[in-house]
Amino acid sequence: GGGGGGRGALLATLKKGAAALAGPGDADATLTLRFEPPSPCAAAPPRVPRMFAATSRLGVGKGSDLLSAFADPDRGLRKWAEVCAGDKALARALFDTLRGLAAPHGGTPEERLERDRHERA
């Protein structure tokens, strides 16, 4: 199997540790390992922000409105944090995902307008 290298490295490390504990002149040493199950964690999927309830889950709505409100580099992350009830990790994940989806299309509607203004000037 694929775990042989890891097992070998672990056994070599344990052997060195046992030799160090035994000291010079001790030929044999006993090393007792006790494995305990991992402690349970409260990991759960993040809750779905309320703004994604009902019709928005069906894909009804304008993507440009979502981009304008939540992909803006200056205020989008703060707005996501509000919608996600302060869950900053979830807010960051949603913000980064939305920004990533907007990038191939030129960013938010406001960013595209600003870029167009600069190109015309």
PAKE-195012 format. One record per residue: residue in three letters; x, y, z of N, C-alpha, C in turn. Coordinates in nm, 4 decimals. Atoms other than C-alpha are relative to their C-alpha. Layout:
N
bavex | n_x | n_y | n_z | ca_x | ca_y | ca_z | c_x | c_y | c_z
ALA | X | Y | Z | X | Y | Z | X | Y | Z
...
//
This chain:
121
bavex | n_x | n_y | n_z | ca_x | ca_y | ca_z | c_x | c_y | c_z
GLY | 0.0809 | -0.1188 | 0.0000 | 0.0000 | 0.0000 | 0.0000 | 0.0842 | 0.1237 | 0.0000
GLY | -0.0686 | -0.1273 | 0.0083 | 0.0887 | 0.3686 | -0.0067 | 0.0507 | 0.0503 | 0.1325
GLY | -0.0408 | -0.0516 | -0.1297 | 0.1504 | 0.4012 | 0.3683 | 0.1315 | -0.0532 | 0.0499
GLY | -0.1234 | 0.0615 | -0.0463 | 0.4762 | 0.2021 | 0.3864 | 0.1067 | 0.0997 | 0.0365
GLY | -0.1030 | -0.0992 | -0.0280 | 0.7093 | 0.5038 | 0.3687 | -0.0277 | 0.0755 | 0.1275
GLY | 0.0362 | -0.0715 | -0.1215 | 0.5226 | 0.6855 | 0.6412 | 0.0161 | -0.0870 | 0.1222
ARG | -0.0120 | 0.0930 | -0.1127 | 0.5145 | 0.3787 | 0.8634 | 0.1473 | -0.0225 | 0.0335
GLY | -0.1433 | 0.0200 | -0.0213 | 0.8866 | 0.3170 | 0.8145 | 0.0641 | 0.1189 | 0.0683
ALA | -0.0560 | -0.1209 | -0.0610 | 0.9704 | 0.6760 | 0.8994 | -0.0427 | 0.0118 | 0.1458
LEU | 0.0498 | -0.0064 | -0.1374 | 0.7524 | 0.6599 | 1.2102 | 0.0743 | -0.1000 | 0.0884
LEU | -0.0701 | 0.1017 | -0.0794 | 0.9138 | 0.3364 | 1.3280 | 0.1459 | 0.0394 | 0.0242
ALA | -0.1386 | -0.0435 | -0.0180 | 1.2633 | 0.4774 | 1.2706 | 0.0089 | 0.1090 | 0.1063
THR | 0.0023 | -0.1070 | -0.0995 | 1.1759 | 0.7851 | 1.4751 | -0.0230 | -0.0570 | 0.1393
LEU | 0.0276 | 0.0615 | -0.1303 | 1.0335 | 0.5721 | 1.7548 | 0.1213 | -0.0776 | 0.0505
LYS | -0.1175 | 0.0770 | -0.0398 | 1.3413 | 0.3493 | 1.7546 | 0.1083 | 0.0916 | 0.0554
LYS | -0.0990 | -0.0973 | -0.0495 | 1.5694 | 0.6528 | 1.7912 | -0.0399 | 0.0525 | 0.1374
GLY | 0.0482 | -0.0516 | -0.1281 | 1.3530 | 0.7870 | 2.0713 | 0.0159 | -0.1007 | 0.1111
ALA | -0.0139 | 0.1048 | -0.1009 | 1.3538 | 0.4561 | 2.2524 | 0.1460 | -0.0181 | 0.0383
ALA | -0.1432 | 0.0139 | -0.0292 | 1.7327 | 0.4299 | 2.2212 | 0.0481 | 0.1146 | 0.0873
ALA | -0.0402 | -0.1159 | -0.0798 | 1.7719 | 0.7801 | 2.3629 | -0.0506 | -0.0128 | 0.1437
LEU | 0.0561 | 0.0174 | -0.1342 | 1.5442 | 0.6966 | 2.6567 | 0.0725 | -0.1101 | 0.0766
ALA | -0.0648 | 0.1135 | -0.0660 | 1.7253 | 0.3692 | 2.7276 | 0.1354 | 0.0397 | 0.0561
GLY | -0.1312 | -0.0420 | -0.0482 | 2.0605 | 0.5393 | 2.7664 | 0.1076 | -0.0949 | -0.0480
PRO | -0.1108 | 0.0851 | 0.0456 | 2.4043 | 0.4007 | 2.6886 | 0.0122 | -0.1231 | 0.0881
GLY | -0.0199 | 0.1220 | -0.0767 | 2.4616 | 0.0436 | 2.7978 | -0.1270 | -0.0806 | 0.0205
ASP | 0.1248 | 0.0762 | -0.0119 | 2.0909 | -0.0548 | 2.8173 | -0.0296 | -0.0617 | -0.1366
ALA | 0.0232 | 0.0683 | 0.1273 | 2.0346 | -0.3155 | 2.5490 | -0.1470 | -0.0007 | -0.0370
ASP | 0.1429 | 0.0084 | 0.0270 | 1.6597 | -0.3332 | 2.5845 | -0.0727 | 0.1150 | 0.0698
ALA | 0.0849 | -0.1024 | -0.0593 | 1.3965 | -0.0711 | 2.6515 | -0.1429 | -0.0272 | -0.0430
THR | 0.1412 | 0.0173 | 0.0330 | 1.0214 | -0.0800 | 2.6583 | -0.0611 | 0.1380 | -0.0214
LEU | 0.0681 | -0.1248 | 0.0317 | 0.8282 | 0.1967 | 2.4955 | -0.1470 | -0.0329 | -0.0160
THR | 0.1433 | 0.0253 | 0.0062 | 0.4547 | 0.2002 | 2.5525 | -0.0677 | 0.1193 | -0.0663
LEU | 0.0752 | -0.1043 | 0.0704 | 0.2363 | 0.3958 | 2.3129 | -0.1475 | -0.0180 | 0.0300
ARG | 0.1442 | 0.0041 | -0.0227 | -0.1211 | 0.4813 | 2.3926 | -0.0666 | 0.0935 | -0.0996
PHE | 0.0717 | -0.0795 | 0.0994 | -0.3425 | 0.5997 | 2.1092 | -0.1407 | 0.0254 | 0.0499
GLU | 0.1339 | -0.0374 | -0.0427 | -0.6576 | 0.7868 | 2.1963 | -0.0768 | 0.0515 | -0.1199
PRO | 0.0781 | -0.0530 | 0.1118 | -0.9427 | 0.8718 | 1.9654 | 0.0065 | 0.1528 | 0.0009
PRO | -0.0037 | -0.1460 | 0.0040 | -0.9433 | 1.2321 | 1.8457 | -0.1196 | 0.0589 | 0.0744
SER | 0.1099 | -0.0643 | -0.0712 | -1.1530 | 1.4729 | 2.0454 | -0.1035 | 0.0470 | -0.1017
PRO | 0.1041 | -0.0427 | 0.0940 | -1.4866 | 1.5523 | 1.8862 | 0.0071 | 0.1514 | -0.0212
CYS | -0.0004 | -0.1430 | 0.0285 | -1.5062 | 1.8877 | 1.7163 | -0.1404 | 0.0433 | -0.0415
ALA | 0.1316 | -0.0547 | 0.0313 | -1.8001 | 2.1112 | 1.6525 | -0.0082 | 0.0458 | -0.1453
ALA | 0.0008 | -0.0408 | 0.1397 | -1.7295 | 2.1361 | 1.2806 | -0.1346 | -0.0330 | -0.0634
ALA | 0.1269 | 0.0166 | 0.0698 | -2.0434 | 2.1819 | 1.0793 | 0.0032 | 0.0900 | -0.1227
PRO | 0.0015 | -0.0892 | 0.1158 | -2.1167 | 2.3261 | 0.7412 | -0.0534 | 0.1374 | 0.0410
PRO | 0.0508 | -0.1322 | -0.0361 | -2.1691 | 2.7019 | 0.7583 | -0.1463 | 0.0134 | -0.0385
ARG | 0.1407 | -0.0186 | 0.0315 | -2.5256 | 2.8140 | 0.7643 | -0.0136 | 0.0824 | -0.1274
VAL | 0.0240 | -0.0732 | 0.1240 | -2.6720 | 2.9510 | 0.4429 | -0.0524 | 0.1388 | 0.0362
PRO | 0.0507 | -0.1343 | -0.0288 | -2.7085 | 3.3301 | 0.4601 | -0.1442 | 0.0160 | -0.0472
ARG | 0.1431 | -0.0171 | 0.0296 | -3.0722 | 3.4389 | 0.4576 | -0.0251 | 0.0563 | -0.1385
MET | 0.0231 | -0.0592 | 0.1324 | -3.0239 | 3.6317 | 0.1356 | -0.0088 | -0.1060 | -0.1084
PHE | 0.0072 | 0.1080 | 0.0975 | -2.9944 | 3.2945 | -0.0411 | -0.1187 | -0.0914 | 0.0263
ALA | 0.1202 | 0.0776 | -0.0267 | -3.3399 | 3.1806 | 0.0596 | -0.1000 | 0.0185 | -0.1149
ALA | 0.1135 | -0.0054 | 0.0925 | -3.6438 | 3.1158 | -0.1581 | 0.0427 | 0.0169 | -0.1458
THR | -0.0166 | -0.0124 | 0.1446 | -3.6299 | 3.2529 | -0.5130 | 0.1447 | 0.0112 | -0.0447
SER | -0.1391 | -0.0130 | 0.0432 | -3.2580 | 3.3316 | -0.5184 | 0.0657 | -0.1367 | -0.0167
ARG | -0.0538 | 0.1356 | 0.0157 | -3.1852 | 2.9603 | -0.4744 | -0.0438 | -0.0606 | -0.1325
LEU | 0.0489 | 0.0497 | 0.1289 | -3.3833 | 2.9019 | -0.7921 | 0.0684 | 0.0705 | -0.1163
GLY | -0.0694 | -0.0716 | 0.1056 | -3.1592 | 3.1402 | -0.9851 | -0.0771 | 0.1186 | -0.0528
VAL | 0.0785 | -0.1160 | 0.0415 | -3.4160 | 3.4188 | -1.0068 | 0.0678 | 0.1243 | 0.0558
GLY | -0.0645 | -0.1233 | -0.0441 | -3.2575 | 3.7615 | -0.9891 | 0.1046 | 0.0436 | -0.1008
LYS | -0.0994 | -0.0542 | 0.0918 | -3.0000 | 3.9774 | -1.1602 | 0.1386 | -0.0131 | 0.0608
GLY | -0.1370 | 0.0146 | -0.0464 | -2.6353 | 3.8867 | -1.1262 | 0.0697 | 0.1330 | 0.0171
SER | -0.0647 | -0.1307 | -0.0113 | -2.5374 | 4.2493 | -1.1824 | -0.0319 | 0.0661 | 0.1335
ASP | 0.0356 | -0.0557 | -0.1316 | -2.7245 | 4.3471 | -0.8654 | 0.0861 | -0.0642 | 0.1098
LEU | -0.0833 | 0.0697 | -0.0980 | -2.5370 | 4.0826 | -0.6669 | 0.1435 | 0.0495 | -0.0085
LEU | -0.1363 | -0.0498 | 0.0171 | -2.2056 | 4.1957 | -0.8138 | 0.0147 | 0.1413 | 0.0548
SER | -0.0071 | -0.1388 | -0.0469 | -2.2784 | 4.5613 | -0.7421 | 0.0010 | 0.0073 | 0.1516
ALA | 0.0129 | -0.0069 | -0.1456 | -2.3704 | 4.4923 | -0.3824 | 0.1116 | -0.0729 | 0.0734
PHE | -0.0855 | 0.0875 | -0.0795 | -2.1252 | 4.2195 | -0.2831 | 0.1380 | -0.0283 | -0.0578
ALA | -0.1326 | 0.0252 | 0.0563 | -1.8234 | 4.2130 | -0.5182 | 0.0855 | 0.1258 | -0.0011
ASP | -0.0743 | -0.1254 | -0.0037 | -1.7195 | 4.5731 | -0.4690 | 0.1222 | -0.0144 | 0.0907
PRO | -0.1201 | 0.0198 | -0.0816 | -1.3576 | 4.5742 | -0.3471 | 0.0030 | 0.0835 | 0.1274
ASP | -0.0037 | -0.0869 | -0.1176 | -1.4205 | 4.8564 | -0.0998 | -0.0997 | -0.0393 | 0.1083
ARG | 0.1030 | 0.0267 | -0.1015 | -1.7414 | 4.7478 | 0.0700 | -0.0606 | -0.1398 | -0.0070
GLY | 0.0604 | 0.1319 | 0.0185 | -1.8255 | 4.3971 | -0.0551 | 0.0237 | -0.0953 | 0.1150
LEU | -0.0311 | 0.0927 | -0.1087 | -1.6479 | 4.2019 | 0.2174 | -0.0770 | 0.0378 | 0.1267
ARG | 0.0753 | -0.0459 | -0.1181 | -1.8104 | 4.4149 | 0.4892 | -0.1484 | -0.0382 | -0.0134
LYS | 0.1409 | 0.0363 | 0.0208 | -2.1536 | 4.3543 | 0.3342 | -0.0202 | -0.1507 | 0.0155
TRP | 0.0106 | 0.1448 | -0.0176 | -2.0876 | 3.9797 | 0.3181 | 0.0016 | -0.0353 | 0.1481
ALA | -0.0076 | 0.0287 | -0.1432 | -1.9922 | 3.9807 | 0.6867 | -0.1335 | 0.0277 | 0.0683
GLU | 0.1316 | -0.0306 | -0.0568 | -2.3259 | 4.1448 | 0.7710 | -0.1002 | -0.1091 | -0.0347
VAL | 0.0938 | 0.1019 | 0.0468 | -2.5213 | 3.8929 | 0.5626 | 0.0286 | -0.1345 | 0.0659
CYS | -0.0406 | 0.1288 | -0.0589 | -2.3260 | 3.6028 | 0.7153 | 0.0008 | 0.0039 | 0.1518
ALA | 0.0126 | -0.0119 | -0.1460 | -2.4052 | 3.7131 | 1.0716 | 0.1360 | 0.0012 | 0.0692
GLY | -0.1315 | -0.0145 | -0.0626 | -2.0416 | 3.7988 | 1.1439 | 0.0968 | -0.1139 | -0.0243
ASP | -0.0900 | 0.1128 | 0.0295 | -1.8947 | 3.4698 | 1.0158 | 0.1009 | 0.0468 | -0.1052
LYS | -0.0982 | -0.0613 | 0.0895 | -1.5798 | 3.6250 | 0.8685 | 0.0598 | -0.0995 | -0.0989
ALA | -0.0554 | 0.1012 | 0.0920 | -1.4473 | 3.3001 | 0.7196 | -0.0960 | -0.0264 | -0.1147
LEU | 0.1002 | 0.0218 | 0.1042 | -1.7710 | 3.2388 | 0.5314 | -0.0110 | 0.1238 | -0.0882
ALA | 0.0077 | -0.1242 | 0.0765 | -1.7887 | 3.6048 | 0.4276 | 0.1172 | 0.0101 | -0.0975
ARG | -0.1195 | -0.0063 | 0.0856 | -1.4315 | 3.5910 | 0.2914 | -0.0106 | -0.1003 | -0.1144
ALA | 0.0125 | 0.1028 | 0.1042 | -1.5009 | 3.2667 | 0.1022 | -0.1001 | 0.0430 | -0.1071
LEU | 0.1010 | -0.0443 | 0.0967 | -1.8155 | 3.4082 | -0.0610 | 0.0488 | 0.1200 | -0.0805
PHE | -0.0531 | -0.1194 | 0.0676 | -1.6489 | 3.7418 | -0.1417 | 0.1042 | -0.0403 | -0.1043
ASP | -0.1059 | 0.0422 | 0.0922 | -1.3433 | 3.5753 | -0.2976 | -0.0569 | -0.0776 | -0.1178
THR | 0.0617 | 0.0773 | 0.1079 | -1.5604 | 3.3353 | -0.4972 | -0.0719 | 0.0917 | -0.0979
LEU | 0.0729 | -0.0924 | 0.0872 | -1.7815 | 3.6142 | -0.6304 | 0.0963 | 0.0865 | -0.0800
ARG | -0.1011 | -0.0790 | 0.0734 | -1.4780 | 3.8284 | -0.7194 | 0.0639 | -0.0842 | -0.1100
GLY | -0.0586 | 0.0892 | 0.0997 | -1.3294 | 3.5282 | -0.8982 | -0.0921 | -0.0242 | -0.1174
LEU | 0.0971 | 0.0188 | 0.1081 | -1.6471 | 3.4757 | -1.0965 | -0.0171 | 0.1265 | -0.0838
ALA | 0.0185 | -0.1275 | 0.0708 | -1.6670 | 3.8450 | -1.1882 | 0.1213 | 0.0360 | -0.0852
ALA | -0.1245 | -0.0416 | 0.0671 | -1.3019 | 3.8801 | -1.2987 | 0.0019 | -0.0298 | -0.1500
PRO | -0.0049 | 0.0256 | 0.1444 | -1.3313 | 3.7049 | -1.6386 | -0.0963 | 0.0860 | -0.0806
HIS | 0.1001 | -0.0836 | 0.0669 | -1.6227 | 3.9360 | -1.7181 | 0.0263 | 0.1487 | 0.0197
GLY | -0.0362 | -0.1405 | -0.0161 | -1.4416 | 4.2576 | -1.6343 | -0.0281 | 0.0582 | 0.1364
GLY | 0.0255 | -0.0496 | -0.1352 | -1.5305 | 4.2847 | -1.2653 | -0.1452 | 0.0392 | 0.0205
THR | 0.1364 | -0.0445 | -0.0309 | -1.8348 | 4.4533 | -1.1151 | -0.0459 | 0.0984 | -0.1063
PRO | 0.0482 | -0.0996 | 0.0962 | -2.0592 | 4.6748 | -1.3284 | 0.0655 | 0.1372 | 0.0207
GLU | -0.0624 | -0.1290 | -0.0290 | -1.9112 | 4.9787 | -1.1518 | 0.1452 | 0.0024 | -0.0466
GLU | -0.1391 | 0.0073 | 0.0449 | -1.5550 | 4.8647 | -1.2234 | 0.0087 | 0.0085 | -0.1525
ARG | 0.0003 | -0.0062 | 0.1474 | -1.6402 | 4.8162 | -1.5921 | -0.0282 | 0.1417 | -0.0473
LEU | 0.0317 | -0.1392 | 0.0369 | -1.7956 | 5.1647 | -1.6129 | 0.1202 | 0.0906 | 0.0220
GLU | -0.1170 | -0.0817 | -0.0320 | -1.4923 | 5.3205 | -1.4446 | 0.1121 | -0.0234 | -0.1015
ARG | -0.1028 | 0.0320 | 0.0982 | -1.2564 | 5.1405 | -1.6798 | -0.0341 | 0.0593 | -0.1381
ASP | 0.0437 | -0.0582 | 0.1265 | -1.4637 | 5.2509 | -1.9810 | 0.0223 | 0.1509 | -0.0009
ARG | -0.0206 | -0.1443 | -0.0090 | -1.4491 | 5.6129 | -1.8611 | 0.1472 | 0.0355 | -0.0218
HIS | -0.1438 | -0.0249 | 0.0129 | -1.0681 | 5.5968 | -1.8335 | 0.0487 | -0.0270 | -0.1424
GLU | -0.0431 | 0.0321 | 0.1365 | -1.0325 | 5.4360 | -2.1754 | -0.0470 | 0.1058 | -0.0997
ARG | 0.0532 | -0.1035 | 0.0890 | -1.2491 | 5.7071 | -2.3407 | 0.0711 | 0.1329 | 0.0184
ALA | -0.0617 | -0.1292 | -0.0301 | -1.0628 | 5.9921 | -2.1717 | 0.1365 | 0.0144 | -0.0633
//
